């Protein structure tokens, strides 16, 4: 029993000695951990604000488009694409393509390049490439479109069957 109490006192003495010797290091470590947590919270809140702002812009562009103000909506959709938001940039490009808001092929291809540069899943990238190839086919650029479709087939993407079907036509 006495030995157990001595071991307990010895342990307490050792821990208090350890904390006394390393007090500054422990305080510094806690401070660094606290700063890292605050930094990640700040980044998360900032990204959320950016997403909310871009979603409001997307809704505003849709309102302008439905009210017949195509130029205002086109500018907003272009800004959304250039913001490189993973979700709304793709939606904005789809809207521009569906509603034929931009007639300049170079601009549209530039938008596709911006979207392809995003850090998105391979399935979404493959879908963007498929849409790009269909856009190129629509605008009489068959060689480029077929090249993209062949790349999709070689990658064995989810869209391989669809790409093969388009290539066979």
VEXFIDREN-179388 format. One record per atom (N, C-alpha, C, O): residue number from 1; residue in three letters; atom name; z, x, y. Coordinates in steps of 0.05 Angstrom, whole numbers. Each point is the difference from the previous one (the first is absolute). Layout:
(NUM,"ALA","CA",(Z,X,Y))
...
END
This chain:
(1,"UNK","N",(0,16,-24))
(1,"UNK","CA",(0,-16,24))
(1,"UNK","C",(0,17,25))
(1,"UNK","O",(-15,-5,19))
(2,"UNK","N",(32,26,-19))
(2,"UNK","CA",(2,18,23))
(2,"UNK","C",(-27,15,3))
(2,"UNK","O",(-8,5,23))
(3,"UNK","N",(-4,2,-45))
(3,"UNK","CA",(-26,14,2))
(3,"UNK","C",(-21,-18,12))
(3,"UNK","O",(-17,10,15))
(4,"UNK","N",(18,-35,-22))
(4,"UNK","CA",(-19,-19,11))
(4,"UNK","C",(3,-3,30))
(4,"UNK","O",(-20,-1,15))
(5,"UNK","N",(45,0,-5))
(5,"UNK","CA",(5,-2,28))
(5,"UNK","C",(-9,26,14))
(5,"UNK","O",(-11,-1,23))
(6,"UNK","N",(16,24,-36))
(6,"UNK","CA",(-9,25,12))
(6,"UNK","C",(-31,1,2))
(6,"UNK","O",(-11,9,20))
(7,"UNK","N",(-2,-18,-41))
(7,"UNK","CA",(-30,-1,1))
(7,"UNK","C",(-10,-18,21))
(7,"UNK","O",(-20,6,14))
(8,"UNK","N",(34,-29,-10))
(8,"UNK","CA",(-7,-19,20))
(8,"UNK","C",(3,12,28))
(8,"UNK","O",(-17,-3,18))
(9,"UNK","N",(40,17,-14))
(9,"UNK","CA",(5,13,26))
(9,"UNK","C",(-20,22,4))
(9,"UNK","O",(-9,5,23))
(10,"UNK","N",(4,10,-44))
(10,"UNK","CA",(-20,22,2))
(10,"UNK","C",(-27,-11,8))
(10,"UNK","O",(-14,12,17))
(11,"UNK","N",(6,-34,-29))
(11,"UNK","CA",(-26,-13,7))
(11,"UNK","C",(0,-8,29))
(11,"UNK","O",(-20,4,14))
(12,"UNK","N",(41,-17,-5))
(12,"UNK","CA",(2,-8,28))
(12,"UNK","C",(-1,23,19))
(12,"UNK","O",(-13,-1,21))
(13,"UNK","N",(26,22,-29))
(13,"UNK","CA",(0,24,17))
(13,"UNK","C",(-28,13,1))
(13,"UNK","O",(-9,9,21))
(14,"UNK","N",(-4,-9,-44))
(14,"UNK","CA",(-27,12,-1))
(14,"UNK","C",(-19,-17,17))
(14,"UNK","O",(-16,12,15))
(15,"UNK","N",(17,-38,-17))
(15,"UNK","CA",(-18,-17,15))
(15,"UNK","C",(5,2,30))
(15,"UNK","O",(-18,2,16))
(16,"UNK","N",(44,-2,-8))
(16,"UNK","CA",(6,2,28))
(16,"UNK","C",(-9,28,11))
(16,"UNK","O",(-9,2,22))
(17,"UNK","N",(13,19,-38))
(17,"UNK","CA",(-9,26,7))
(17,"UNK","C",(-31,1,4))
(17,"UNK","O",(-10,11,19))
(18,"UNK","N",(-4,-24,-39))
(18,"UNK","CA",(-29,-1,2))
(18,"UNK","C",(-9,-14,25))
(18,"UNK","O",(-18,10,14))
(19,"UNK","N",(30,-33,-8))
(19,"UNK","CA",(-8,-15,24))
(19,"UNK","C",(7,15,26))
(19,"UNK","O",(-15,0,19))
(20,"UNK","N",(37,14,-19))
(20,"UNK","CA",(8,15,24))
(20,"UNK","C",(-19,24,4))
(20,"UNK","O",(-7,6,23))
(21,"UNK","N",(-1,7,-44))
(21,"UNK","CA",(-18,23,2))
(21,"UNK","C",(-29,-9,8))
(21,"UNK","O",(-14,15,13))
(22,"UNK","N",(6,-38,-22))
(22,"UNK","CA",(-28,-9,4))
(22,"UNK","C",(-1,-25,19))
(22,"UNK","O",(-19,-15,-2))
(23,"UNK","N",(37,12,19))
(23,"UNK","CA",(1,-23,18))
(23,"UNK","C",(-25,-2,17))
(23,"UNK","O",(-11,-22,2))
(24,"UNK","N",(2,43,10))
(24,"UNK","CA",(-24,0,17))
(24,"UNK","C",(-25,-7,-16))
(24,"UNK","O",(-17,-15,9))
(25,"UNK","N",(15,27,-33))
(25,"UNK","CA",(-23,-6,-17))
(25,"UNK","C",(-1,-29,-8))
(25,"UNK","O",(-21,-12,0))
(26,"UNK","N",(44,1,-7))
(26,"UNK","CA",(1,-28,-8))
(26,"UNK","C",(-7,-19,23))
(26,"UNK","O",(-15,-19,-3))
(27,"UNK","N",(26,25,26))
(27,"UNK","CA",(-6,-16,24))
(27,"UNK","C",(-29,2,7))
(27,"UNK","O",(-13,-20,6))
(28,"UNK","N",(2,44,-8))
(28,"UNK","CA",(-29,4,6))
(28,"UNK","C",(-17,-15,-20))
(28,"UNK","O",(-20,-13,8))
(29,"UNK","N",(27,13,-33))
(29,"UNK","CA",(-15,-14,-21))
(29,"UNK","C",(1,-30,5))
(29,"UNK","O",(-21,-14,-3))
(30,"UNK","N",(44,4,9))
(30,"UNK","CA",(2,-29,6))
(30,"UNK","C",(-16,-7,24))
(30,"UNK","O",(-13,-21,1))
(31,"UNK","N",(13,37,19))
(31,"UNK","CA",(-15,-4,25))
(31,"UNK","C",(-30,-1,-6))
(31,"UNK","O",(-15,-17,10))
(32,"UNK","N",(5,36,-26))
(32,"UNK","CA",(-28,2,-8))
(32,"UNK","C",(-8,-25,-15))
(32,"UNK","O",(-21,-12,5))
(33,"UNK","N",(37,3,-24))
(33,"UNK","CA",(-6,-24,-16))
(33,"UNK","C",(-1,-24,18))
(33,"UNK","O",(-18,-17,-2))
(34,"UNK","N",(36,15,21))
(34,"UNK","CA",(1,-22,19))
(34,"UNK","C",(-26,0,17))
(34,"UNK","O",(-11,-21,5))
(35,"UNK","N",(3,45,5))
(35,"UNK","CA",(-25,2,15))
(35,"UNK","C",(-25,-8,-16))
(35,"UNK","O",(-18,-14,11))
(36,"UNK","N",(17,22,-36))
(36,"UNK","CA",(-22,-7,-17))
(36,"UNK","C",(-2,-31,-4))
(36,"UNK","O",(-21,-11,1))
(37,"UNK","N",(44,-1,-5))
(37,"UNK","CA",(1,-29,-4))
(37,"UNK","C",(-10,-14,25))
(37,"UNK","O",(-15,-19,-1))
(38,"UNK","N",(25,28,24))
(38,"UNK","CA",(-8,-12,26))
(38,"UNK","C",(-30,4,5))
(38,"UNK","O",(-13,-18,9))
(39,"UNK","N",(3,41,-16))
(39,"UNK","CA",(-29,6,3))
(39,"UNK","C",(-17,-19,-17))
(39,"UNK","O",(-20,-11,10))
(40,"UNK","N",(27,7,-35))
(40,"UNK","CA",(-15,-18,-17))
(40,"UNK","C",(2,-29,9))
(40,"UNK","O",(-19,-15,-2))
(41,"UNK","N",(42,7,11))
(41,"UNK","CA",(3,-27,11))
(41,"UNK","C",(-18,-3,25))
(41,"UNK","O",(-13,-21,3))
(42,"UNK","N",(12,41,14))
(42,"UNK","CA",(-17,-2,23))
(42,"UNK","C",(-29,-2,-7))
(42,"UNK","O",(-15,-16,11))
(43,"UNK","N",(6,32,-31))
(43,"UNK","CA",(-28,-1,-9))
(43,"UNK","C",(-6,-27,-11))
(43,"UNK","O",(-22,-11,5))
(44,"UNK","N",(40,0,-21))
(44,"UNK","CA",(-4,-27,-12))
(44,"UNK","C",(-3,-21,21))
(44,"UNK","O",(-17,-17,-1))
(45,"UNK","N",(35,17,21))
(45,"UNK","CA",(0,-20,21))
(45,"UNK","C",(-25,3,17))
(45,"UNK","O",(-13,-20,8))
(46,"UNK","N",(5,45,-3))
(46,"UNK","CA",(-24,5,16))
(46,"UNK","C",(-25,-10,-14))
(46,"UNK","O",(-18,-12,12))
(47,"UNK","N",(16,18,-38))
(47,"UNK","CA",(-23,-10,-16))
(47,"UNK","C",(-1,-30,-1))
(47,"UNK","O",(-22,-12,2))
(48,"UNK","N",(45,-1,-4))
(48,"UNK","CA",(1,-29,0))
(48,"UNK","C",(-9,-12,26))
(48,"UNK","O",(-15,-20,1))
(49,"UNK","N",(23,33,21))
(49,"UNK","CA",(-9,-9,27))
(49,"UNK","C",(-31,3,3))
(49,"UNK","O",(-13,-18,10))
(50,"UNK","N",(3,40,-20))
(50,"UNK","CA",(-29,4,2))
(50,"UNK","C",(-15,-21,-17))
(50,"UNK","O",(-20,-11,9))
(51,"UNK","N",(30,6,-33))
(51,"UNK","CA",(-13,-20,-17))
(51,"UNK","C",(1,-28,13))
(51,"UNK","O",(-20,-15,-1))
(52,"UNK","N",(43,8,14))
(52,"UNK","CA",(2,-26,13))
(52,"UNK","C",(-20,-1,24))
(52,"UNK","O",(-12,-21,4))
(53,"UNK","N",(10,42,11))
(53,"UNK","CA",(-18,1,22))
(53,"UNK","C",(-29,-3,-9))
(53,"UNK","O",(-16,-15,12))
(54,"UNK","N",(9,29,-33))
(54,"UNK","CA",(-28,-2,-10))
(54,"UNK","C",(-5,-27,-12))
(54,"UNK","O",(-22,-11,3))
(55,"UNK","N",(41,-1,-16))
(55,"UNK","CA",(-4,-27,-11))
(55,"UNK","C",(-3,-20,23))
(55,"UNK","O",(-17,-19,-3))
(56,"UNK","N",(31,22,24))
(56,"UNK","CA",(-3,-18,24))
(56,"UNK","C",(-28,4,12))
(56,"UNK","O",(-13,-20,8))
(57,"UNK","N",(3,45,-7))
(57,"UNK","CA",(-26,5,10))
(57,"UNK","C",(-21,-13,-18))
(57,"UNK","O",(-20,-12,10))
(58,"UNK","N",(24,13,-36))
(58,"UNK","CA",(-19,-12,-19))
(58,"UNK","C",(-1,-30,4))
(58,"UNK","O",(-22,-11,0))
(59,"UNK","N",(45,-1,3))
(59,"UNK","CA",(0,-29,5))
(59,"UNK","C",(-13,-7,26))
(59,"UNK","O",(-15,-19,2))
(60,"UNK","N",(20,35,19))
(60,"UNK","CA",(-11,-4,26))
(60,"UNK","C",(-31,2,-1))
(60,"UNK","O",(-14,-16,12))
(61,"UNK","N",(4,36,-27))
(61,"UNK","CA",(-29,3,-3))
(61,"UNK","C",(-12,-24,-14))
(61,"UNK","O",(-22,-9,7))
(62,"UNK","N",(36,-2,-27))
(62,"UNK","CA",(-10,-23,-14))
(62,"UNK","C",(-1,-24,19))
(62,"UNK","O",(-18,-17,-2))
(63,"UNK","N",(38,14,20))
(63,"UNK","CA",(0,-22,19))
(63,"UNK","C",(-24,3,19))
(63,"UNK","O",(-13,-19,6))
(64,"UNK","N",(9,44,4))
(64,"UNK","CA",(-23,5,18))
(64,"UNK","C",(-26,-7,-14))
(64,"UNK","O",(-18,-12,12))
(65,"UNK","N",(16,20,-37))
(65,"UNK","CA",(-25,-5,-15))
(65,"UNK","C",(-4,-30,-4))
(65,"UNK","O",(-23,-9,3))
(66,"UNK","N",(43,-6,-9))
(66,"UNK","CA",(-3,-29,-5))
(66,"UNK","C",(-6,-14,26))
(66,"UNK","O",(-11,-22,0))
(67,"UNK","N",(19,34,23))
(67,"UNK","CA",(-5,-13,26))
(67,"UNK","C",(-26,9,12))
(67,"UNK","O",(-7,-8,22))
(68,"UNK","N",(-8,24,-37))
(68,"UNK","CA",(-27,8,9))
(68,"UNK","C",(-1,26,16))
(68,"UNK","O",(-21,7,11))
(69,"UNK","N",(43,7,-8))
(69,"UNK","CA",(1,24,16))
(69,"UNK","C",(-4,24,-19))
(69,"UNK","O",(19,15,-7))
(70,"UNK","N",(-43,-11,-2))
(70,"UNK","CA",(-7,20,-20))
(70,"UNK","C",(5,28,9))
(70,"UNK","O",(9,17,-15))
(71,"UNK","N",(-15,-11,41))
(71,"UNK","CA",(3,28,9))
(71,"UNK","C",(30,8,1))
(71,"UNK","O",(6,22,-8))
(72,"UNK","N",(11,-40,17))
(72,"UNK","CA",(29,6,0))
(72,"UNK","C",(10,4,-29))
(72,"UNK","O",(15,19,-5))
(73,"UNK","N",(-23,-36,-12))
(73,"UNK","CA",(10,2,-28))
(73,"UNK","C",(-11,25,-13))
(73,"UNK","O",(14,13,-15))
(74,"UNK","N",(-39,-6,21))
(74,"UNK","CA",(-12,24,-12))
(74,"UNK","C",(15,25,9))
(74,"UNK","O",(5,18,-16))
(75,"UNK","N",(1,-17,42))
(75,"UNK","CA",(15,24,10))
(75,"UNK","C",(27,2,-14))
(75,"UNK","O",(9,22,-7))
(76,"UNK","N",(5,-44,3))
(76,"UNK","CA",(26,1,-12))
(76,"UNK","C",(-3,8,-30))
(76,"UNK","O",(16,16,-10))
(77,"UNK","N",(-36,-27,-3))
(77,"UNK","CA",(-4,7,-28))
(77,"UNK","C",(-6,30,-3))
(77,"UNK","O",(9,14,-18))
(78,"UNK","N",(-25,-3,37))
(78,"UNK","CA",(-7,28,0))
(78,"UNK","C",(26,17,4))
(78,"UNK","O",(3,20,-14))
(79,"UNK","N",(14,-29,32))
(79,"UNK","CA",(25,15,5))
(79,"UNK","C",(17,-1,-25))
(79,"UNK","O",(14,20,-6))
(80,"UNK","N",(-14,-42,-8))
(80,"UNK","CA",(16,-2,-24))
(80,"UNK","C",(-10,19,-21))
(80,"UNK","O",(16,14,-14))
(81,"UNK","N",(-42,-12,11))
(81,"UNK","CA",(-12,18,-20))
(81,"UNK","C",(8,29,7))
(81,"UNK","O",(7,16,-17))
(82,"UNK","N",(-10,-9,43))
(82,"UNK","CA",(6,27,8))
(82,"UNK","C",(30,7,-1))
(82,"UNK","O",(8,23,1))
(83,"UNK","N",(9,-44,-2))
(83,"UNK","CA",(29,5,-3))
(83,"UNK","C",(7,10,-28))
(83,"UNK","O",(22,11,-4))
(84,"UNK","N",(-40,-14,-14))
(84,"UNK","CA",(3,10,-28))
(84,"UNK","C",(23,-13,-15))
(84,"UNK","O",(14,13,-16))
(85,"UNK","N",(-10,-38,22))
(85,"UNK","CA",(21,-16,-15))
(85,"UNK","C",(-12,-6,-28))
(85,"UNK","O",(-22,-9,-2))
(86,"UNK","N",(38,14,-18))
(86,"UNK","CA",(-9,-3,-28))
(86,"UNK","C",(-9,-28,-7))
(86,"UNK","O",(-18,-4,-16))
(87,"UNK","N",(30,-16,28))
(87,"UNK","CA",(-6,-28,-6))
(87,"UNK","C",(-19,-12,20))
(87,"UNK","O",(-21,-11,-8))
(88,"UNK","N",(28,11,33))
(88,"UNK","CA",(-15,-14,20))
(88,"UNK","C",(-27,13,7))
(88,"UNK","O",(-18,-14,9))
(89,"UNK","N",(16,40,-12))
(89,"UNK","CA",(-26,13,5))
(89,"UNK","C",(-21,-10,-19))
(89,"UNK","O",(-23,-5,8))
(90,"UNK","N",(30,1,-33))
(90,"UNK","CA",(-19,-10,-20))
(90,"UNK","C",(-7,-29,7))
(90,"UNK","O",(-23,-8,-2))
(91,"UNK","N",(43,-8,9))
(91,"UNK","CA",(-6,-28,8))
(91,"UNK","C",(-18,-1,24))
(91,"UNK","O",(-18,-17,1))
(92,"UNK","N",(23,34,19))
(92,"UNK","CA",(-16,0,24))
(92,"UNK","C",(-29,7,-7))
(92,"UNK","O",(-19,-12,11))
(93,"UNK","N",(15,32,-28))
(93,"UNK","CA",(-27,7,-8))
(93,"UNK","C",(-14,-22,-14))
(93,"UNK","O",(-23,-6,4))
(94,"UNK","N",(38,-8,-22))
(94,"UNK","CA",(-12,-23,-15))
(94,"UNK","C",(-8,-22,20))
(94,"UNK","O",(-22,-11,-3))
(95,"UNK","N",(38,6,23))
(95,"UNK","CA",(-7,-21,19))
(95,"UNK","C",(-24,8,16))
(95,"UNK","O",(-18,-16,5))
(96,"UNK","N",(16,41,4))
(96,"UNK","CA",(-23,10,15))
(96,"UNK","C",(-25,-3,-17))
(96,"UNK","O",(-21,-9,10))
(97,"UNK","N",(22,15,-36))
(97,"UNK","CA",(-23,-2,-17))
(97,"UNK","C",(-7,-30,-5))
(97,"UNK","O",(-24,-7,1))
(98,"UNK","N",(43,-9,-7))
(98,"UNK","CA",(-5,-28,-6))
(98,"UNK","C",(-12,-15,24))
(98,"UNK","O",(-19,-16,-3))
(99,"UNK","N",(31,20,26))
(99,"UNK","CA",(-9,-14,24))
(99,"UNK","C",(-22,14,15))
(99,"UNK","O",(-10,-10,20))
(100,"UNK","N",(1,33,-30))
(100,"UNK","CA",(-21,16,12))
(100,"UNK","C",(5,5,30))
(100,"UNK","O",(-16,-6,17))
(101,"UNK","N",(40,16,-12))
(101,"UNK","CA",(8,5,28))
(101,"UNK","C",(-12,25,11))
(101,"UNK","O",(-4,2,25))
(102,"UNK","N",(-2,18,-42))
(102,"UNK","CA",(-12,25,9))
(102,"UNK","C",(-27,3,-13))
(102,"UNK","O",(-2,-2,-25))
(103,"UNK","N",(-18,8,40))
(103,"UNK","CA",(-27,3,-11))
(103,"UNK","C",(-8,29,-3))
(103,"UNK","O",(-19,6,-15))
(104,"UNK","N",(34,12,27))
(104,"UNK","CA",(-6,29,-1))
(104,"UNK","C",(8,11,-28))
(104,"UNK","O",(24,0,-7))
(105,"UNK","N",(-44,8,-9))
(105,"UNK","CA",(6,10,-27))
(105,"UNK","C",(17,25,0))
(105,"UNK","O",(17,4,-17))
(106,"UNK","N",(-22,13,37))
(106,"UNK","CA",(16,25,1))
(106,"UNK","C",(30,-6,4))
(106,"UNK","O",(17,13,-11))
(107,"UNK","N",(-12,-33,29))
(107,"UNK","CA",(28,-7,5))
(107,"UNK","C",(13,-11,-26))
(107,"UNK","O",(23,7,-6))
(108,"UNK","N",(-37,-24,-7))
(108,"UNK","CA",(10,-12,-25))
(108,"UNK","C",(6,22,-21))
(108,"UNK","O",(20,0,-13))
(109,"UNK","N",(-39,18,10))
(109,"UNK","CA",(4,22,-19))
(109,"UNK","C",(23,18,8))
(109,"UNK","O",(14,10,-17))
(110,"UNK","N",(-10,-6,43))
(110,"UNK","CA",(22,15,10))
(110,"UNK","C",(27,-15,-7))
(110,"UNK","O",(19,13,-8))
(111,"UNK","N",(-19,-39,10))
(111,"UNK","CA",(23,-16,-7))
(111,"UNK","C",(6,3,-30))
(111,"UNK","O",(23,3,-8))
(112,"UNK","N",(-44,-3,-8))
(112,"UNK","CA",(4,4,-29))
(112,"UNK","C",(13,28,-5))
(112,"UNK","O",(17,2,-17))
(113,"UNK","N",(-26,18,31))
(113,"UNK","CA",(11,27,-3))
(113,"UNK","C",(29,1,7))
(113,"UNK","O",(16,13,-13))
(114,"UNK","N",(-9,-27,35))
(114,"UNK","CA",(29,-1,8))
(114,"UNK","C",(16,-13,-22))
(114,"UNK","O",(22,10,-7))
(115,"UNK","N",(-32,-32,-4))
(115,"UNK","CA",(15,-15,-21))
(115,"UNK","C",(2,17,-25))
(115,"UNK","O",(20,1,-14))
(116,"UNK","N",(-42,13,7))
(116,"UNK","CA",(0,17,-24))
(116,"UNK","C",(20,23,3))
(116,"UNK","O",(10,10,-20))
(117,"UNK","N",(-4,-2,44))
(117,"UNK","CA",(19,22,5))
(117,"UNK","C",(29,-8,-2))
(117,"UNK","O",(18,17,1))
(118,"UNK","N",(-13,-43,-3))
(118,"UNK","CA",(27,-10,-2))
(118,"UNK","C",(13,8,-27))
(118,"UNK","O",(-14,4,-20))
(119,"UNK","N",(40,-2,20))
(119,"UNK","CA",(15,6,-24))
(119,"UNK","C",(6,-27,-14))
(119,"UNK","O",(22,-11,2))
(120,"UNK","N",(-42,1,-17))
(120,"UNK","CA",(2,-25,-14))
(120,"UNK","C",(-5,5,-30))
(120,"UNK","O",(-9,22,-8))
(121,"UNK","N",(14,-42,-8))
(121,"UNK","CA",(-3,3,-29))
(121,"UNK","C",(-30,4,-7))
(121,"UNK","O",(-17,-7,16))
(122,"UNK","N",(12,19,-39))
(122,"UNK","CA",(-27,5,-8))
(122,"UNK","C",(-16,-26,-4))
(122,"UNK","O",(-24,-1,5))
(123,"UNK","N",(37,-20,-14))
(123,"UNK","CA",(-14,-25,-4))
(123,"UNK","C",(-9,-11,27))
(123,"UNK","O",(-23,-10,2))
(124,"UNK","N",(39,12,18))
(124,"UNK","CA",(-8,-10,26))
(124,"UNK","C",(-22,17,12))
(124,"UNK","O",(-18,-10,13))
(125,"UNK","N",(20,37,-17))
(125,"UNK","CA",(-22,17,9))
(125,"UNK","C",(-26,-6,-14))
(125,"UNK","O",(-21,0,12))
(126,"UNK","N",(23,-5,-38))
(126,"UNK","CA",(-24,-8,-15))
(126,"UNK","C",(-12,-26,10))
(126,"UNK","O",(-25,-3,2))
(127,"UNK","N",(42,-16,5))
(127,"UNK","CA",(-10,-25,11))
(127,"UNK","C",(-14,5,27))
(127,"UNK","O",(-20,-13,6))
(128,"UNK","N",(32,30,10))
(128,"UNK","CA",(-13,7,26))
(128,"UNK","C",(-27,13,-5))
(128,"UNK","O",(-19,-6,14))
(129,"UNK","N",(18,24,-33))
(129,"UNK","CA",(-26,13,-6))
(129,"UNK","C",(-20,-21,-10))
(129,"UNK","O",(-24,2,7))
(130,"UNK","N",(32,-21,-23))
(130,"UNK","CA",(-18,-21,-9))
(130,"UNK","C",(-10,-16,23))
(130,"UNK","O",(-24,-6,2))
(131,"UNK","N",(42,-1,17))
(131,"UNK","CA",(-9,-15,24))
(131,"UNK","C",(-19,16,17))
(131,"UNK","O",(-19,-10,11))
(132,"UNK","N",(25,36,-10))
(132,"UNK","CA",(-18,18,16))
(132,"UNK","C",(-28,1,-13))
(132,"UNK","O",(-20,-1,14))
(133,"UNK","N",(19,2,-40))
(133,"UNK","CA",(-26,1,-13))
(133,"UNK","C",(-15,-26,4))
(133,"UNK","O",(-24,0,4))
(134,"UNK","N",(38,-22,-5))
(134,"UNK","CA",(-13,-26,4))
(134,"UNK","C",(-10,-2,29))
(134,"UNK","O",(-22,-11,5))
(135,"UNK","N",(38,21,14))
(135,"UNK","CA",(-9,1,28))
(135,"UNK","C",(-25,17,3))
(135,"UNK","O",(-19,-8,14))
(136,"UNK","N",(19,31,-27))
(136,"UNK","CA",(-23,17,2))
(136,"UNK","C",(-25,-13,-12))
(136,"UNK","O",(-22,3,10))
(137,"UNK","N",(25,-16,-33))
(137,"UNK","CA",(-22,-14,-12))
(137,"UNK","C",(-11,-22,18))
(137,"UNK","O",(-24,-4,2))
(138,"UNK","N",(42,-10,11))
(138,"UNK","CA",(-8,-21,18))
(138,"UNK","C",(-16,11,24))
(138,"UNK","O",(-18,-14,11))
(139,"UNK","N",(23,39,-4))
(139,"UNK","CA",(-13,12,23))
(139,"UNK","C",(-21,21,-9))
(139,"UNK","O",(-6,19,15))
(140,"UNK","N",(-6,-24,-38))
(140,"UNK","CA",(-23,16,-10))
(140,"UNK","C",(6,30,-3))
(140,"UNK","O",(-17,16,7))
(141,"UNK","N",(40,-10,-16))
(141,"UNK","CA",(6,28,-6))
(141,"UNK","C",(7,2,-30))
(141,"UNK","O",(23,6,-8))
(142,"UNK","N",(-44,-11,-8))
(142,"UNK","CA",(4,-3,-29))
(142,"UNK","C",(10,26,-13))
(142,"UNK","O",(17,-1,-18))
(143,"UNK","N",(-28,24,27))
(143,"UNK","CA",(8,25,-14))
(143,"UNK","C",(30,6,4))
(143,"UNK","O",(13,7,-20))
(144,"UNK","N",(-3,-10,44))
(144,"UNK","CA",(28,5,5))
(144,"UNK","C",(18,-20,-16))
(144,"UNK","O",(20,8,-11))
(145,"UNK","N",(-29,-33,11))
(145,"UNK","CA",(15,-20,-14))
(145,"UNK","C",(1,5,-30))
(145,"UNK","O",(21,-2,-12))
(146,"UNK","N",(-44,10,1))
(146,"UNK","CA",(0,5,-29))
(146,"UNK","C",(16,25,-7))
(146,"UNK","O",(13,1,-21))
(147,"UNK","N",(-12,18,39))
(147,"UNK","CA",(16,24,-4))
(147,"UNK","C",(29,-7,-2))
(147,"UNK","O",(15,9,-17))
(148,"UNK","N",(-6,-26,36))
(148,"UNK","CA",(28,-9,0))
(148,"UNK","C",(6,-16,-26))
(148,"UNK","O",(21,4,-12))
(149,"UNK","N",(-39,-22,5))
(149,"UNK","CA",(5,-16,-25))
(149,"UNK","C",(1,18,-24))
(149,"UNK","O",(16,-5,-18))
(150,"UNK","N",(-33,25,16))
(150,"UNK","CA",(0,19,-23))
(150,"UNK","C",(27,15,0))
(150,"UNK","O",(11,6,-22))
(151,"UNK","N",(-1,1,45))
(151,"UNK","CA",(26,14,1))
(151,"UNK","C",(22,-18,-11))
(151,"UNK","O",(18,9,-14))
(152,"UNK","N",(-19,-35,21))
(152,"UNK","CA",(19,-19,-10))
(152,"UNK","C",(-1,-2,-31))
(152,"UNK","O",(20,-2,-13))
(153,"UNK","N",(-45,2,3))
(153,"UNK","CA",(-3,-2,-29))
(153,"UNK","C",(11,26,-13))
(153,"UNK","O",(13,-2,-21))
(154,"UNK","N",(-19,25,33))
(154,"UNK","CA",(9,25,-12))
(154,"UNK","C",(31,3,1))
(154,"UNK","O",(12,12,-18))
(155,"UNK","N",(0,-24,38))
(155,"UNK","CA",(29,1,3))
(155,"UNK","C",(14,-19,-20))
(155,"UNK","O",(24,1,-5))
(156,"UNK","N",(-41,-19,-7))
(156,"UNK","CA",(11,-20,-19))
(156,"UNK","C",(21,-17,14))
(156,"UNK","O",(22,-4,-11))
(157,"UNK","N",(-29,-6,35))
(157,"UNK","CA",(18,-17,15))
(157,"UNK","C",(1,-28,-11))
(157,"UNK","O",(-15,-7,-19))
(158,"UNK","N",(31,-10,31))
(158,"UNK","CA",(2,-28,-8))
(158,"UNK","C",(-27,-14,5))
(158,"UNK","O",(-6,-21,-11))
(159,"UNK","N",(-9,32,29))
(159,"UNK","CA",(-25,-13,9))
(159,"UNK","C",(-24,12,-14))
(159,"UNK","O",(-23,-4,10))
(160,"UNK","N",(27,18,-32))
(160,"UNK","CA",(-23,12,-14))
(160,"UNK","C",(-20,-21,-10))
(160,"UNK","O",(-24,4,4))
(161,"UNK","N",(34,-26,-16))
(161,"UNK","CA",(-18,-20,-10))
(161,"UNK","C",(-16,-13,23))
(161,"UNK","O",(-25,-4,-2))
(162,"UNK","N",(38,-1,24))
(162,"UNK","CA",(-14,-12,23))
(162,"UNK","C",(-20,20,12))
(162,"UNK","O",(-22,-8,7))
(163,"UNK","N",(30,33,-6))
(163,"UNK","CA",(-19,21,11))
(163,"UNK","C",(-24,2,-18))
(163,"UNK","O",(-22,3,9))
(164,"UNK","N",(26,-3,-35))
(164,"UNK","CA",(-22,1,-19))
(164,"UNK","C",(-18,-24,3))
(164,"UNK","O",(-25,3,-1))
(165,"UNK","N",(37,-26,5))
(165,"UNK","CA",(-17,-24,3))
(165,"UNK","C",(-16,1,26))
(165,"UNK","O",(-24,-8,0))
(166,"UNK","N",(35,19,21))
(166,"UNK","CA",(-15,2,25))
(166,"UNK","C",(-22,21,-3))
(166,"UNK","O",(-22,-3,11))
(167,"UNK","N",(28,25,-25))
(167,"UNK","CA",(-20,21,-4))
(167,"UNK","C",(-23,-10,-16))
(167,"UNK","O",(-23,9,4))
(168,"UNK","N",(28,-26,-23))
(168,"UNK","CA",(-22,-10,-18))
(168,"UNK","C",(-18,-19,13))
(168,"UNK","O",(-22,-5,-10))
(169,"UNK","N",(30,-6,33))
(169,"UNK","CA",(-17,-20,14))
(169,"UNK","C",(-22,13,15))
(169,"UNK","O",(-16,-13,13))
END
